Amino acid sequence: MKKPASLQRRLWLLLGALLAALWLGAASVTGILTRQAIDGTFDSALQETAQRIMPLAVADILSRDEQEVTQRQAEIREHDELLTYAVRDPQGRILLLSHDANPNIFPPWNGTGFGQSTTHRFYSEEALSGSIRLTVAEPLNHRVAVARKIQAGLILPLLVLLPVALLGIAMILRGTMAPLRRFRERLASRHAYDLSTLPTEDLPSEIAPVAEALNALLVRLNAAFEAERSFAANAAHELRTPLAGAIAQAQRLQMELQEPAFRSRASVIEATLRRLTRLAERLMQLARAEGGRLRLDHANDLRPIASILTDELARGADRARISLSLPDTPVMSDIDPDAFAIAYRNLLENALRHGASGSVIQVSMDLDGQLIVSNDGPVVPEETLDRLTNRFERGNALGDGSGLGLAIVDAIARRIGSALILKSPRSGGADGFEVRLLLPVSAN
């Protein structure tokens, strides 16, 4: 089964991606606007430079003895010359060059104003009715380098701030999701029979309706299960009185009838009514196991209950058939004594009824709360063993059991958070049947 996607992880990824996209988008737009501002600033500087150089160039050229001789401006101090210029006459002859100017980069005269080649940006001015023409050049890669530095200054912080922002988003989401996690943990910690409602006060408004709908469903389920349990318990309880009366009538009928055949039929009726009475009792026990509170707020010693029930069951059978082993110190458990008595009685009655005739039933309980009931008998097939905790499932179809004994004990085990373990053959033997039930115990 595919694991559900984490809402917190999904929000974290989406918010992180949105933050990165917004930052990159803002950086790109800022870069474009910055590039336009840079171009405007550099164009203004280019124009201003040309207008500053023009009077100086005119004065220099007019003061010469030879007007048409090309001169290169001397370098006062070594430096990188980003702006270069060339002064030409109307015939295109170069009259003056800056010290690092390359005359080949300057395009033919095309009037005053801005121009551009693949490598440079130009601004041209003229003086003395066009007899002196000045062109200032700036390499385009200089502007690109400046723009890249600005863009890098906008984008590089993203590499540092994005992880910090993602960590902050994760912490905020974790704190925001805390009520939902607590709600999930409370729900997951419940056992299958706990249908009480869950607190929803601390849940956010987006999740609270889901929790309230779940609580409403739990209320309906609890009401449905309670109605089912009440019906079973009430029906079983109401059957006890008429069944007892019917058994008494069947016994009286046996005493009054003279014909052996009729008395045998009355005896069969009595036996059937007794099985029906036992079934009604088991149904009441099953309703108690599935509906009542099975763990208390205080602990009780389980040894006296086991001893009393063993003596009671031994009255209807050979006392020597039950071998009970209990620890010398109390076995304290918070399981409801009635629930323990129901489980204990069903396990022993099951062993007495289905164990080998005349064999000894071994019953033991240790300080860890492990109750073990084992008996002699044929090995139960594994496929049958897996079904014995189902309702109305009997290992021996010819037996007179109700098929509810182990189902009742299994329901009690699940309600107290334990498990019913069935083994055949029993531990250390080649045959027989063994049942293990781990009861909750507390420190003495």
C-alpha positions as a Markdown table, in Angstrom:
| # | Residue | x | y | z |
|---|---|---|---|---|
| 1 | Met | 0.0 | 0.0 | 0.0 |
| 2 | Lys | 1.4 | 3.4 | -1.0 |
| 3 | Lys | 2.2 | 5.6 | 2.0 |
| 4 | Pro | 0.0 | 8.8 | 2.0 |
| 5 | Ala | 1.8 | 12.0 | 1.1 |
| 6 | Ser | 2.7 | 14.2 | 4.1 |
| 7 | Leu | 0.7 | 17.4 | 4.1 |
| 8 | Gln | 3.5 | 19.1 | 6.1 |
| 9 | Arg | 6.2 | 18.0 | 3.7 |
| 10 | Arg | 4.0 | 19.1 | 0.7 |
| 11 | Leu | 3.4 | 22.5 | 2.2 |
| 12 | Trp | 7.1 | 22.8 | 3.0 |
| 13 | Leu | 8.1 | 22.0 | -0.6 |
| 14 | Leu | 5.4 | 24.2 | -2.2 |
| 15 | Leu | 6.2 | 27.2 | 0.1 |
| 16 | Gly | 9.9 | 26.7 | -0.5 |
| 17 | Ala | 9.5 | 26.5 | -4.2 |
| 18 | Leu | 7.1 | 29.5 | -4.2 |
| 19 | Leu | 9.6 | 31.5 | -2.2 |
| 20 | Ala | 12.5 | 30.6 | -4.5 |
| 21 | Ala | 10.4 | 31.3 | -7.6 |
| 22 | Leu | 9.3 | 34.7 | -6.2 |
| 23 | Trp | 12.8 | 35.6 | -5.2 |
| 24 | Leu | 14.2 | 34.6 | -8.6 |
| 25 | Gly | 11.4 | 36.4 | -10.4 |
| 26 | Ala | 12.0 | 39.5 | -8.3 |
| 27 | Ala | 15.7 | 39.3 | -8.9 |
| 28 | Ser | 15.1 | 38.9 | -12.7 |
| 29 | Val | 12.8 | 41.9 | -12.9 |
| 30 | Thr | 15.1 | 43.9 | -10.7 |
| 31 | Gly | 18.0 | 42.9 | -12.9 |
| 32 | Ile | 16.1 | 44.0 | -16.0 |
| 33 | Leu | 15.2 | 47.3 | -14.5 |
| 34 | Thr | 18.7 | 47.7 | -13.2 |
| 35 | Arg | 20.1 | 47.0 | -16.6 |
| 36 | Gln | 17.9 | 49.7 | -18.1 |
| 37 | Ala | 18.9 | 52.1 | -15.3 |
| 38 | Ile | 22.6 | 51.2 | -15.9 |
| 39 | Asp | 22.2 | 51.8 | -19.7 |
| 40 | Gly | 20.6 | 55.2 | -19.0 |
| 41 | Thr | 23.3 | 56.2 | -16.5 |
| 42 | Phe | 26.1 | 55.0 | -18.7 |
| 43 | Asp | 24.6 | 56.7 | -21.7 |
| 44 | Ser | 24.3 | 60.0 | -19.8 |
| 45 | Ala | 28.0 | 59.6 | -18.6 |
| 46 | Leu | 29.0 | 58.8 | -22.2 |
| 47 | Gln | 27.2 | 61.9 | -23.5 |
| 48 | Glu | 28.6 | 64.1 | -20.7 |
| 49 | Thr | 32.1 | 62.8 | -21.3 |
| 50 | Ala | 31.8 | 63.7 | -25.0 |
| 51 | Gln | 30.6 | 67.2 | -24.3 |
| 52 | Arg | 33.4 | 67.7 | -21.8 |
| 53 | Ile | 36.1 | 66.5 | -24.1 |
| 54 | Met | 34.8 | 68.4 | -27.2 |
| 55 | Pro | 36.0 | 71.9 | -26.1 |
| 56 | Leu | 39.4 | 70.5 | -25.1 |
| 57 | Ala | 39.8 | 68.7 | -28.4 |
| 58 | Val | 38.8 | 71.8 | -30.4 |
| 59 | Ala | 41.3 | 73.9 | -28.5 |
| 60 | Asp | 44.0 | 71.3 | -28.9 |
| 61 | Ile | 43.4 | 70.9 | -32.7 |
| 62 | Leu | 43.1 | 74.6 | -33.4 |
| 63 | Ser | 46.4 | 75.3 | -31.6 |
| 64 | Arg | 48.4 | 73.0 | -33.7 |
| 65 | Asp | 50.8 | 74.0 | -36.4 |
| 66 | Glu | 49.8 | 71.1 | -38.5 |
| 67 | Gln | 46.0 | 70.6 | -38.5 |
| 68 | Glu | 45.8 | 67.2 | -40.2 |
| 69 | Val | 48.4 | 65.3 | -38.2 |
| 70 | Thr | 47.1 | 62.4 | -36.1 |
| 71 | Gln | 48.0 | 62.7 | -32.4 |
| 72 | Arg | 47.4 | 60.3 | -29.5 |
| 73 | Gln | 46.7 | 61.7 | -26.1 |
| 74 | Ala | 49.6 | 61.0 | -23.7 |
| 75 | Glu | 48.9 | 58.8 | -20.7 |
| 76 | Ile | 49.5 | 60.7 | -17.4 |
| 77 | Arg | 49.3 | 57.6 | -15.2 |
| 78 | Glu | 48.8 | 53.9 | -16.1 |
| 79 | His | 45.2 | 52.8 | -15.9 |
| 80 | Asp | 42.5 | 50.8 | -17.7 |
| 81 | Glu | 40.7 | 53.1 | -20.1 |
| 82 | Leu | 37.1 | 52.1 | -20.3 |
| 83 | Leu | 36.1 | 55.2 | -22.3 |
| 84 | Thr | 38.1 | 55.9 | -25.5 |
| 85 | Tyr | 37.5 | 58.6 | -28.0 |
| 86 | Ala | 38.5 | 59.6 | -31.5 |
| 87 | Val | 38.4 | 63.1 | -33.1 |
| 88 | Arg | 38.0 | 63.1 | -36.9 |
| 89 | Asp | 37.5 | 65.6 | -39.7 |
| 90 | Pro | 34.8 | 65.5 | -42.3 |
| 91 | Gln | 36.9 | 63.3 | -44.5 |
| 92 | Gly | 37.3 | 60.7 | -41.7 |
| 93 | Arg | 40.9 | 61.4 | -41.0 |
| 94 | Ile | 41.7 | 60.9 | -37.3 |
| 95 | Leu | 43.0 | 64.1 | -35.7 |
| 96 | Leu | 43.1 | 62.9 | -32.0 |
| 97 | Leu | 42.9 | 59.6 | -30.2 |
| 98 | Ser | 42.8 | 58.8 | -26.5 |
| 99 | His | 46.0 | 56.9 | -25.3 |
| 100 | Asp | 44.4 | 53.4 | -25.4 |
| 101 | Ala | 41.9 | 53.9 | -28.3 |
| 102 | Asn | 41.7 | 51.4 | -31.1 |
| 103 | Pro | 40.8 | 53.4 | -34.3 |
| 104 | Asn | 39.4 | 50.3 | -35.9 |
| 105 | Ile | 36.4 | 50.1 | -33.5 |
| 106 | Phe | 35.0 | 53.5 | -34.4 |
| 107 | Pro | 32.3 | 53.3 | -37.1 |
| 108 | Pro | 32.0 | 55.7 | -40.0 |
| 109 | Trp | 30.4 | 59.0 | -39.1 |
| 110 | Asn | 26.6 | 58.8 | -39.0 |
| 111 | Gly | 25.6 | 62.1 | -37.3 |
| 112 | Thr | 25.5 | 63.1 | -33.7 |
| 113 | Gly | 23.9 | 61.0 | -31.1 |
| 114 | Phe | 24.2 | 57.4 | -29.9 |
| 115 | Gly | 25.2 | 54.4 | -31.9 |
| 116 | Gln | 26.2 | 50.8 | -31.2 |
| 117 | Ser | 28.2 | 48.0 | -32.7 |
| 118 | Thr | 28.4 | 44.4 | -31.5 |
| 119 | Thr | 31.2 | 45.3 | -29.0 |
| 120 | His | 30.8 | 49.0 | -28.2 |
| 121 | Arg | 28.4 | 51.8 | -27.4 |
| 122 | Phe | 29.1 | 55.2 | -29.0 |
| 123 | Tyr | 28.2 | 58.8 | -28.7 |
| 124 | Ser | 29.1 | 61.3 | -31.3 |
| 125 | Glu | 29.3 | 65.1 | -31.2 |
| 126 | Glu | 30.5 | 67.8 | -33.7 |
| 127 | Ala | 31.8 | 71.3 | -33.6 |
| 128 | Leu | 32.7 | 74.2 | -35.9 |
| 129 | Ser | 30.0 | 73.4 | -38.4 |
| 130 | Gly | 31.0 | 69.7 | -38.5 |
| 131 | Ser | 34.6 | 70.3 | -39.2 |
| 132 | Ile | 35.6 | 68.5 | -35.9 |
| 133 | Arg | 33.8 | 65.3 | -35.1 |
| 134 | Leu | 34.2 | 63.5 | -31.8 |
| 135 | Thr | 33.1 | 59.9 | -31.0 |
| 136 | Val | 33.4 | 58.4 | -27.5 |
| 137 | Ala | 33.3 | 54.6 | -27.3 |
| 138 | Glu | 32.5 | 52.4 | -24.3 |
| 139 | Pro | 32.8 | 48.5 | -24.4 |
| 140 | Leu | 29.5 | 46.7 | -23.9 |
| 141 | Asn | 31.1 | 44.0 | -21.8 |
| 142 | His | 31.7 | 46.6 | -19.1 |
| 143 | Arg | 28.0 | 47.2 | -18.8 |
| 144 | Val | 27.3 | 43.5 | -18.9 |
| 145 | Ala | 29.9 | 42.9 | -16.1 |
| 146 | Val | 28.3 | 45.6 | -13.9 |
| 147 | Ala | 24.8 | 44.2 | -14.5 |
| 148 | Arg | 26.0 | 40.7 | -13.7 |
| 149 | Lys | 27.5 | 41.8 | -10.5 |
| 150 | Ile | 24.3 | 43.5 | -9.4 |
| 151 | Gln | 22.2 | 40.4 | -10.4 |
| 152 | Ala | 24.7 | 38.2 | -8.5 |
| 153 | Gly | 24.2 | 40.4 | -5.5 |
| 154 | Leu | 20.5 | 39.8 | -5.8 |
| 155 | Ile | 20.6 | 36.1 | -6.4 |
| 156 | Leu | 23.5 | 34.9 | -4.3 |
| 157 | Pro | 21.8 | 35.8 | -0.9 |
| 158 | Leu | 19.1 | 33.3 | -2.0 |
| 159 | Leu | 21.7 | 30.5 | -1.6 |
| 160 | Val | 22.1 | 31.5 | 2.1 |
| 161 | Leu | 18.6 | 32.8 | 2.9 |
| 162 | Leu | 16.6 | 30.1 | 1.2 |
| 163 | Pro | 17.9 | 27.3 | 3.5 |
| 164 | Val | 17.2 | 29.5 | 6.5 |
| 165 | Ala | 13.8 | 30.4 | 5.1 |
| 166 | Leu | 13.0 | 26.7 | 4.5 |
| 167 | Leu | 14.1 | 25.9 | 8.1 |
| 168 | Gly | 11.9 | 28.6 | 9.4 |
| 169 | Ile | 9.0 | 27.4 | 7.3 |
| 170 | Ala | 9.5 | 23.8 | 8.5 |
| 171 | Met | 9.5 | 25.0 | 12.2 |
| 172 | Ile | 6.4 | 27.1 | 11.6 |
| 173 | Leu | 4.6 | 24.2 | 9.9 |
| 174 | Arg | 5.7 | 21.8 | 12.6 |
| 175 | Gly | 4.3 | 24.1 | 15.3 |
| 176 | Thr | 1.1 | 24.7 | 13.2 |
| 177 | Met | 0.6 | 20.9 | 12.7 |
| 178 | Ala | 1.2 | 20.1 | 16.3 |
| 179 | Pro | -2.5 | 20.0 | 17.2 |
| 180 | Leu | -3.2 | 17.7 | 14.3 |
| 181 | Arg | -0.4 | 15.4 | 15.3 |
| 182 | Arg | -1.7 | 15.2 | 18.8 |
| 183 | Phe | -5.2 | 14.4 | 17.5 |
| 184 | Arg | -3.7 | 11.7 | 15.3 |
| 185 | Glu | -1.7 | 10.2 | 18.2 |
| 186 | Arg | -4.7 | 10.2 | 20.5 |
| 187 | Leu | -6.7 | 8.4 | 17.8 |
| 188 | Ala | -3.9 | 5.9 | 17.1 |
| 189 | Ser | -3.4 | 5.1 | 20.8 |
| 190 | Arg | -6.9 | 3.9 | 21.2 |
| 191 | His | -7.8 | 0.3 | 21.1 |
| 192 | Ala | -10.4 | -1.0 | 18.7 |
| 193 | Tyr | -13.3 | -0.9 | 21.2 |
| 194 | Asp | -12.8 | 2.6 | 22.4 |
| 195 | Leu | -15.5 | 4.7 | 20.6 |
| 196 | Ser | -15.5 | 7.7 | 22.9 |
| 197 | Thr | -15.3 | 11.1 | 21.3 |
| 198 | Leu | -12.0 | 13.0 | 20.9 |
| 199 | Pro | -11.3 | 16.5 | 22.1 |
| 200 | Thr | -11.3 | 19.1 | 19.3 |
| 201 | Glu | -10.7 | 22.4 | 21.1 |
| 202 | Asp | -7.1 | 22.9 | 20.0 |
| 203 | Leu | -7.6 | 22.0 | 16.3 |
| 204 | Pro | -7.5 | 24.7 | 13.6 |
| 205 | Ser | -10.8 | 25.7 | 12.0 |
| 206 | Glu | -9.9 | 23.9 | 8.7 |
| 207 | Ile | -9.5 | 20.5 | 10.5 |
| 208 | Ala | -12.0 | 20.9 | 13.3 |
| 209 | Pro | -15.0 | 20.0 | 11.0 |
| 210 | Val | -13.3 | 16.7 | 10.0 |
| 211 | Ala | -12.7 | 15.9 | 13.7 |
| 212 | Glu | -16.3 | 16.8 | 14.6 |
| 213 | Ala | -17.6 | 14.6 | 11.8 |
| 214 | Leu | -15.4 | 11.7 | 13.0 |
| 215 | Asn | -16.7 | 12.2 | 16.6 |
| 216 | Ala | -20.3 | 12.1 | 15.2 |
| 217 | Leu | -19.4 | 8.9 | 13.4 |
| 218 | Leu | -18.0 | 7.4 | 16.6 |
| 219 | Val | -21.1 | 8.4 | 18.5 |
| 220 | Arg | -23.3 | 6.6 | 15.9 |
| 221 | Leu | -21.1 | 3.5 | 15.9 |
| 222 | Asn | -21.0 | 3.4 | 19.7 |
| 223 | Ala | -24.8 | 3.7 | 19.7 |
| 224 | Ala | -25.2 | 0.9 | 17.1 |
| 225 | Phe | -22.8 | -1.4 | 18.9 |
| 226 | Glu | -24.4 | -0.7 | 22.3 |
| 227 | Ala | -27.8 | -1.5 | 20.8 |
| 228 | Glu | -26.5 | -4.7 | 19.5 |
| 229 | Arg | -24.8 | -5.6 | 22.8 |
| 230 | Ser | -27.9 | -4.6 | 24.8 |
| 231 | Phe | -30.1 | -6.7 | 22.6 |
| 232 | Ala | -27.9 | -9.8 | 23.0 |
| 233 | Ala | -27.6 | -9.3 | 26.7 |
| 234 | Asn | -31.3 | -8.5 | 27.3 |
| 235 | Ala | -32.4 | -11.4 | 25.0 |
| 236 | Ala | -30.1 | -13.8 | 26.9 |
| 237 | His | -31.3 | -12.5 | 30.3 |
| 238 | Glu | -34.9 | -12.7 | 29.4 |
| 239 | Leu | -34.5 | -16.2 | 28.1 |
| 240 | Arg | -33.1 | -17.5 | 31.4 |
| 241 | Thr | -36.4 | -17.5 | 33.3 |
| 242 | Pro | -38.6 | -19.2 | 30.7 |
| 243 | Leu | -35.8 | -21.7 | 30.0 |
| 244 | Ala | -35.5 | -22.5 | 33.7 |
| 245 | Gly | -39.3 | -23.0 | 33.8 |
| 246 | Ala | -39.2 | -25.2 | 30.7 |
| 247 | Ile | -36.4 | -27.3 | 32.2 |
| 248 | Ala | -38.5 | -27.8 | 35.4 |
| 249 | Gln | -41.5 | -28.8 | 33.3 |
| 250 | Ala | -39.3 | -31.3 | 31.4 |
| 251 | Gln | -38.0 | -32.8 | 34.6 |
| 252 | Arg | -41.6 | -33.0 | 36.0 |
| 253 | Leu | -42.7 | -34.6 | 32.8 |
| 254 | Gln | -40.0 | -37.3 | 33.1 |
| 255 | Met | -41.3 | -38.1 | 36.6 |
| 256 | Glu | -44.9 | -38.4 | 35.5 |
| 257 | Leu | -44.4 | -40.4 | 32.4 |
| 258 | Gln | -44.4 | -44.2 | 32.7 |
| 259 | Glu | -43.4 | -45.2 | 29.2 |
| 260 | Pro | -39.6 | -45.4 | 28.8 |
| 261 | Ala | -39.7 | -44.0 | 25.3 |
| 262 | Phe | -41.6 | -40.9 | 26.4 |
| 263 | Arg | -39.3 | -40.4 | 29.4 |
| 264 | Ser | -36.3 | -40.6 | 27.0 |
| 265 | Arg | -37.8 | -37.9 | 24.8 |
| 266 | Ala | -38.4 | -35.7 | 27.8 |
| 267 | Ser | -34.8 | -36.2 | 28.8 |
| 268 | Val | -33.6 | -35.1 | 25.4 |
| 269 | Ile | -35.8 | -32.0 | 25.7 |
| 270 | Glu | -34.2 | -31.3 | 29.1 |
| 271 | Ala | -30.7 | -31.6 | 27.7 |
| 272 | Thr | -31.5 | -29.4 | 24.7 |
| 273 | Leu | -33.0 | -26.7 | 27.1 |
| 274 | Arg | -29.8 | -26.9 | 29.2 |
| 275 | Arg | -27.6 | -26.3 | 26.2 |
| 276 | Leu | -29.8 | -23.4 | 25.2 |
| 277 | Thr | -29.4 | -22.0 | 28.8 |
| 278 | Arg | -25.6 | -22.3 | 28.5 |
| 279 | Leu | -25.7 | -20.6 | 25.1 |
| 280 | Ala | -27.8 | -17.7 | 26.7 |
| 281 | Glu | -25.2 | -17.4 | 29.5 |
| 282 | Arg | -22.3 | -17.3 | 26.9 |
| 283 | Leu | -24.1 | -14.6 | 24.9 |
| 284 | Met | -24.4 | -12.5 | 28.1 |
| 285 | Gln | -20.7 | -13.0 | 28.8 |
| 286 | Leu | -19.8 | -12.0 | 25.2 |
| 287 | Ala | -21.9 | -8.9 | 25.5 |
| 288 | Arg | -20.1 | -8.1 | 28.8 |
| 289 | Ala | -16.7 | -8.7 | 27.2 |
| 290 | Glu | -17.4 | -6.5 | 24.2 |
| 291 | Gly | -19.3 | -3.7 | 25.9 |
| 292 | Gly | -18.2 | -3.2 | 29.5 |
| 293 | Arg | -15.2 | -1.5 | 31.0 |
| 294 | Leu | -12.6 | -4.2 | 31.5 |
| 295 | Arg | -9.8 | -2.3 | 33.2 |
| 296 | Leu | -10.2 | -0.4 | 36.5 |
| 297 | Asp | -8.4 | 2.4 | 38.2 |
| 298 | His | -7.1 | 0.1 | 40.9 |
| 299 | Ala | -5.5 | -3.4 | 41.0 |
| 300 | Asn | -6.7 | -6.6 | 42.6 |
| 301 | Asp | -5.1 | -9.9 | 43.5 |
| 302 | Leu | -6.2 | -12.5 | 40.9 |
| 303 | Arg | -5.1 | -15.6 | 43.0 |
| 304 | Pro | -8.3 | -15.8 | 45.2 |
| 305 | Ile | -10.5 | -15.6 | 42.1 |
| 306 | Ala | -8.6 | -18.4 | 40.4 |
| 307 | Ser | -8.8 | -20.6 | 43.5 |
| 308 | Ile | -12.5 | -20.0 | 44.0 |
| 309 | Leu | -13.4 | -20.7 | 40.4 |
| 310 | Thr | -11.2 | -23.8 | 40.4 |
| 311 | Asp | -13.0 | -25.2 | 43.4 |
| 312 | Glu | -16.4 | -24.4 | 41.9 |
| 313 | Leu | -15.6 | -26.1 | 38.6 |
| 314 | Ala | -14.1 | -29.1 | 40.4 |
| 315 | Arg | -17.4 | -29.9 | 42.1 |
| 316 | Gly | -18.9 | -31.0 | 38.8 |
| 317 | Ala | -15.8 | -33.0 | 37.9 |
| 318 | Asp | -13.1 | -35.0 | 39.5 |
| 319 | Arg | -11.1 | -32.5 | 41.6 |
| 320 | Ala | -7.9 | -34.3 | 40.7 |
| 321 | Arg | -8.4 | -33.4 | 37.1 |
| 322 | Ile | -7.4 | -29.8 | 37.7 |
| 323 | Ser | -3.9 | -29.0 | 38.8 |
| 324 | Leu | -3.6 | -25.3 | 39.8 |
| 325 | Ser | -0.2 | -23.6 | 40.3 |
| 326 | Leu | -0.2 | -20.1 | 41.7 |
| 327 | Pro | 2.7 | -17.9 | 42.9 |
| 328 | Asp | 3.2 | -17.3 | 46.6 |
| 329 | Thr | 3.0 | -13.5 | 46.2 |
| 330 | Pro | -0.1 | -11.6 | 45.0 |
| 331 | Val | -0.6 | -11.2 | 41.2 |
| 332 | Met | -2.0 | -7.6 | 41.1 |
| 333 | Ser | -3.9 | -6.6 | 38.0 |
| 334 | Asp | -6.2 | -3.8 | 37.0 |
| 335 | Ile | -8.4 | -6.1 | 35.0 |
| 336 | Asp | -12.0 | -6.2 | 36.1 |
| 337 | Pro | -12.5 | -9.2 | 38.4 |
| 338 | Asp | -15.7 | -10.2 | 36.6 |
| 339 | Ala | -13.9 | -10.1 | 33.2 |
| 340 | Phe | -11.1 | -12.3 | 34.6 |
| 341 | Ala | -13.6 | -14.7 | 36.1 |
| 342 | Ile | -15.4 | -15.0 | 32.7 |
| 343 | Ala | -12.1 | -15.7 | 30.9 |
| 344 | Tyr | -10.8 | -18.1 | 33.5 |
| 345 | Arg | -14.1 | -20.1 | 33.7 |
| 346 | Asn | -14.4 | -20.4 | 29.9 |
| 347 | Leu | -10.8 | -21.6 | 29.6 |
| 348 | Leu | -11.2 | -24.3 | 32.2 |
| 349 | Glu | -14.6 | -25.4 | 31.0 |
| 350 | Asn | -13.2 | -25.6 | 27.5 |
| 351 | Ala | -10.3 | -27.8 | 28.7 |
| 352 | Leu | -12.6 | -30.0 | 30.8 |
| 353 | Arg | -15.1 | -30.4 | 27.9 |
| 354 | His | -12.6 | -31.1 | 25.1 |
| 355 | Gly | -9.6 | -32.5 | 26.9 |
| 356 | Ala | -8.9 | -36.3 | 26.9 |
| 357 | Ser | -11.2 | -38.1 | 29.3 |
| 358 | Gly | -9.6 | -38.5 | 32.8 |
| 359 | Ser | -6.6 | -36.4 | 31.9 |
| 360 | Val | -5.2 | -33.7 | 34.2 |
| 361 | Ile | -5.8 | -30.0 | 33.3 |
| 362 | Gln | -2.7 | -28.0 | 34.0 |
| 363 | Val | -3.4 | -24.4 | 35.1 |
| 364 | Ser | -0.7 | -22.0 | 36.1 |
| 365 | Met | -0.3 | -18.3 | 36.6 |
| 366 | Asp | 3.0 | -16.4 | 37.2 |
| 367 | Leu | 3.9 | -13.0 | 38.6 |
| 368 | Asp | 4.1 | -11.6 | 35.0 |
| 369 | Gly | 0.4 | -12.2 | 34.6 |
| 370 | Gln | 0.7 | -15.1 | 32.2 |
| 371 | Leu | -2.2 | -17.5 | 32.5 |
| 372 | Ile | -1.6 | -21.0 | 30.9 |
| 373 | Val | -4.2 | -23.7 | 30.6 |
| 374 | Ser | -3.2 | -27.0 | 28.9 |
| 375 | Asn | -4.8 | -30.4 | 28.6 |
| 376 | Asp | -4.1 | -33.7 | 26.9 |
| 377 | Gly | -5.8 | -34.7 | 23.7 |
| 378 | Pro | -5.3 | -35.1 | 20.0 |
| 379 | Val | -3.4 | -32.5 | 18.0 |
| 380 | Val | -5.6 | -29.8 | 16.6 |
| 381 | Pro | -4.7 | -29.0 | 12.9 |
| 382 | Glu | -3.3 | -25.6 | 12.3 |
| 383 | Glu | -6.1 | -24.6 | 10.0 |
| 384 | Thr | -8.6 | -25.5 | 12.7 |
| 385 | Leu | -6.5 | -23.7 | 15.4 |
| 386 | Asp | -6.8 | -20.4 | 13.5 |
| 387 | Arg | -10.6 | -20.6 | 13.5 |
| 388 | Leu | -11.2 | -21.5 | 17.1 |
| 389 | Thr | -11.5 | -17.9 | 18.3 |
| 390 | Asn | -14.3 | -17.3 | 15.8 |
| 391 | Arg | -17.8 | -17.2 | 17.1 |
| 392 | Phe | -19.7 | -20.5 | 17.1 |
| 393 | Glu | -16.6 | -22.3 | 15.9 |
| 394 | Arg | -16.0 | -25.7 | 17.5 |
| 395 | Gly | -12.9 | -27.9 | 17.1 |
| 396 | Asn | -15.1 | -31.0 | 17.5 |
| 397 | Ala | -18.4 | -30.8 | 15.6 |
| 398 | Leu | -19.8 | -33.6 | 17.8 |
| 399 | Gly | -19.1 | -31.8 | 21.1 |
| 400 | Asp | -21.8 | -30.1 | 23.1 |
| 401 | Gly | -20.0 | -26.8 | 23.4 |
| 402 | Ser | -21.5 | -23.5 | 22.2 |
| 403 | Gly | -18.5 | -22.4 | 20.1 |
| 404 | Leu | -18.3 | -19.2 | 22.1 |
| 405 | Gly | -15.9 | -19.9 | 24.9 |
| 406 | Leu | -12.6 | -19.0 | 23.2 |
| 407 | Ala | -14.3 | -16.2 | 21.3 |
| 408 | Ile | -15.3 | -14.6 | 24.6 |
| 409 | Val | -11.7 | -15.0 | 26.0 |
| 410 | Asp | -10.3 | -13.6 | 22.8 |
| 411 | Ala | -12.6 | -10.6 | 23.0 |
| 412 | Ile | -11.5 | -9.9 | 26.6 |
| 413 | Ala | -7.8 | -10.3 | 25.5 |
| 414 | Arg | -8.2 | -7.7 | 22.8 |
| 415 | Arg | -10.1 | -5.3 | 25.0 |
| 416 | Ile | -7.3 | -5.3 | 27.7 |
| 417 | Gly | -4.6 | -4.9 | 25.0 |
| 418 | Ser | -3.4 | -8.5 | 25.1 |
| 419 | Ala | -3.6 | -11.5 | 22.8 |
| 420 | Leu | -4.9 | -15.1 | 23.2 |
| 421 | Ile | -2.3 | -17.6 | 22.0 |
| 422 | Leu | -3.4 | -21.1 | 21.0 |
| 423 | Lys | -0.9 | -24.0 | 20.6 |
| 424 | Ser | -1.3 | -27.6 | 19.6 |
| 425 | Pro | 0.6 | -29.7 | 20.5 |
| 426 | Arg | 1.2 | -28.1 | 23.9 |
| 427 | Ser | 4.6 | -26.9 | 25.0 |
| 428 | Gly | 7.0 | -29.7 | 25.7 |
| 429 | Gly | 4.6 | -32.4 | 24.5 |
| 430 | Ala | 3.7 | -34.4 | 21.4 |
| 431 | Asp | 0.0 | -33.8 | 21.7 |
| 432 | Gly | -2.6 | -31.8 | 23.6 |
| 433 | Phe | -3.8 | -28.3 | 23.5 |
| 434 | Glu | -2.5 | -25.1 | 25.3 |
| 435 | Val | -3.9 | -21.6 | 25.8 |
| 436 | Arg | -1.9 | -18.6 | 26.9 |
| 437 | Leu | -3.4 | -15.3 | 28.1 |
| 438 | Leu | -1.1 | -12.4 | 29.2 |
| 439 | Leu | -2.9 | -10.3 | 31.8 |
| 440 | Pro | -1.9 | -6.7 | 32.7 |
| 441 | Val | -0.1 | -6.7 | 36.0 |
| 442 | Ser | 1.2 | -3.9 | 38.2 |
| 443 | Ala | 4.1 | -3.8 | 40.7 |
| 444 | Asn | 3.3 | -5.3 | 44.1 |
